[in-house]
Amino acid sequence: METSDILKRVRQIEIKTRGLSNNIFAGEYHSAFKGRGMAFSEVREYQYGDDIRDIEWNVTARFNKPYIKVFEEERELTVMLLVDVSGSLNFGTSVQMKRDMVTEIAATLAFSAIQNNDKIGVIFFSDKIEKFIPPKKGRKHILFIIRELLDFKPESQKTDIGYAVEYLSQVIKRRCTAFVLSDFMCSKDFRTPLTVANRKHDVVAIQVYDRRIEELPNVGLIKVRDAESGFERYLDTSSREVRNAQAAWWRERQNTLRDTLTRSNVDSVSVRTDQDYVVALRSLFAQRG
């Protein structure tokens, strides 16, 4: 992609996604993703119903009656985008490629983050860490992120989600909100590293997929290629048995993914490339609000 084309595309994505974060997600993002903790503010006398774990024992002893600590939310967040740049993202049969949708979702989340004065950083991953952009604030930083999303060329075509979330915990020491944006076409089991990462951070999974992965069209003999392994084979899509087998494989894969995310206590949403990701994000925000 030429530099002028990239800048034009960056501007288009900024206009669209900034508008979404300003007009649609105002307030929803804030309520869905809380601050990193509660900061001690002051003390007051104990009232019926207060949590006894919040009693300030030194003040209580001094005045000979119970006082409790009052906390305020620390609003500022660090938001990390873990963006899958493996070969399988360069696929799409209808409105757009999976990578294009991931870019728009990432940009929308980034603009929502800086509206709330949060820092935003990115980890590009395949089966290795392709690039780490440390979290910062500001429009200039986000435009740099969008440009990287559009023009980044990974060294590897494969996927290792577990490795990416392990790296997150190594480089980000304080608790953050981390969005994993991927099609989750990962052959390795990543439940354990995801569970460990989610204990330290607030991890959220956003799956982007294409409708043709769940239902093959009846178009006769086609050659299909695995974008990550390079393996090619022919499929007879006119065969109902072949189409049913593909649908069954997809259902089983999705059930396994849902089980992994549930057991890891990770909130998630799935969106198809021919669907409106705004609806998916609002659904995600609502379940966390």
Long-range contacts (C-beta under 8 A, 24 or more apart in sequence): 1-150, 1-151, 6-147, 6-150, 6-151, 7-147, 9-150, 10-143, 10-146, 10-147, 10-150, 13-103, 13-104, 13-107, 13-146, 13-150, 14-107, 14-111, 14-142, 14-143, 14-146, 16-104, 17-104, 17-107, 17-108, 17-110, 17-111, 18-111, 20-108, 20-111, 20-278, 21-108, 21-111, 21-112, 21-115, 22-111, 22-115, 24-278, 24-282, 25-108, 25-112, 25-281, 25-282, 25-285, 26-115, 28-282, 28-285, 28-286, 28-289, 29-109, 29-112, 29-113, 29-115, 29-116, 29-285, 30-116, 31-285, 31-289, 32-284, 32-285, 32-286, 32-288, 32-289, 33-77, 33-79, 33-177, 33-202, 33-288, 34-73, 35-73, 35-74, 35-75, 35-76, 35-77, 36-74, 36-76, 36-77, 36-78, 36-174, 36-175, 36-176, 37-73, 37-74, 37-175, 38-71, 38-72, 38-73, 38-74, 39-71, 39-72, 39-73, 39-74, 40-69, 40-70, 40-71, 41-69, 41-70, 41-71, 41-72, 42-69, 42-70, 43-67, 43-68, 43-69, 43-70, 44-68, 44-70, 75-116, 75-117, 76-117, 76-118, 76-119, 77-113, 77-116, 77-118, 77-119, 77-176, 77-177, 78-118, 78-119, 78-120, 78-121, 78-135, 78-172, 78-174, 78-176, 78-177, 79-109, 79-110, 79-113, 79-118, 79-119, 79-120, 79-121, 79-135, 79-176, 79-177, 79-178, 79-179, 80-120, 80-121, 80-122, 80-123, 80-135, 80-168, 80-172, 80-176, 80-177, 80-178, 80-179, 80-201, 81-106, 81-109, 81-110, 81-120, 81-121, 81-122, 81-123, 81-145, 81-178, 81-179, 81-181, 82-122, 82-123, 82-125, 82-164, 82-165, 82-168, 82-178, 82-179, 82-180, 82-181, 82-182, 83-122, 83-123, 83-124, 83-125, 83-149, 83-181, 83-182, 84-125, 84-126, 84-159, 84-161, 84-164, 84-180, 84-181, 84-182, 84-183, 85-124, 85-125, 85-126, 85-130, 85-152, 85-154, 86-125, 86-126, 86-127, 86-154, 86-156, 86-157, 86-158, 86-159, 86-185, 86-227, 86-228, 87-126, 87-157, 87-158, 87-227, 87-228, 88-159, 88-183, 88-185, 88-226, 88-227, 88-228, 89-182, 89-183, 89-208, 90-227, 91-210, 91-227, 92-210, 92-273, 93-210, 93-211, 93-212, 93-273, 94-210, 94-211, 94-273, 94-274, 95-273, 95-274, 96-273, 97-273, 98-183, 98-208, 98-209, 98-210, 98-273, 100-273, 101-208, 101-271, 101-273, 101-277, 102-149, 102-181, 102-182, 102-208, 103-146, 103-149, 103-150, 104-277, 105-181, 105-206, 105-208, 105-271, 105-277, 105-281, 106-145, 106-146, 106-149, 106-179, 106-181, 107-142, 107-145, 107-146, 107-149, 108-277, 108-281, 109-179, 109-281, 110-142, 110-145, 110-146, 111-142, 114-138, 114-139, 114-142, 120-145, 121-172, 122-148, 122-149, 123-164, 123-167, 123-168, 123-171, 124-148, 124-152, 124-154, 125-159, 125-160, 125-161, 125-163, 125-164, 125-167, 126-154, 126-155, 126-156, 126-157, 126-158, 126-159, 126-160, 127-156, 127-158, 127-159, 127-160, 127-163, 128-155, 128-156, 128-160, 128-163, 129-163, 129-164, 129-167, 130-154, 130-155, 130-156, 132-167, 132-171, 135-172, 135-176, 157-227, 157-228, 157-230, 158-228, 158-229, 159-185, 159-186, 159-187, 159-188, 159-228, 160-186, 160-188, 160-190, 161-186, 161-188, 161-190, 161-193, 161-194, 162-186, 162-188, 162-189, 162-190, 162-192, 162-193, 162-194, 163-193, 165-190, 165-193, 165-194, 165-196, 165-197, 165-203, 166-193, 166-196, 166-197, 168-197, 168-201, 169-196, 169-197, 169-200, 169-201, 172-201, 175-200, 175-201, 175-202, 176-201, 176-202, 177-201, 177-202, 177-204, 178-202, 178-203, 178-204, 179-204, 179-205, 179-206, 180-204, 180-205, 180-206, 181-206, 181-208, 182-206, 182-207, 182-208, 183-207, 183-208, 183-209, 184-257, 185-228, 189-260, 190-260, 191-260, 191-263, 191-264, 194-260, 194-261, 194-264, 194-266, 195-263, 195-264, 195-265, 198-264, 198-265, 198-266, 203-264, 203-266, 204-266, 204-267, 204-268, 204-284, 205-261, 205-266, 205-267, 205-268, 205-269, 206-268, 206-269, 206-270, 206-271, 206-280, 206-284, 207-257, 207-268, 207-269, 207-270, 207-271, 208-270, 208-271, 208-272, 208-273, 208-277, 209-270, 209-271, 209-272, 209-273, 210-272, 210-273, 210-274, 211-272, 211-273, 211-274, 213-250, 214-246, 214-247, 214-250, 214-251, 215-243, 215-246, 215-247, 216-242, 216-243, 216-246, 216-247, 218-243
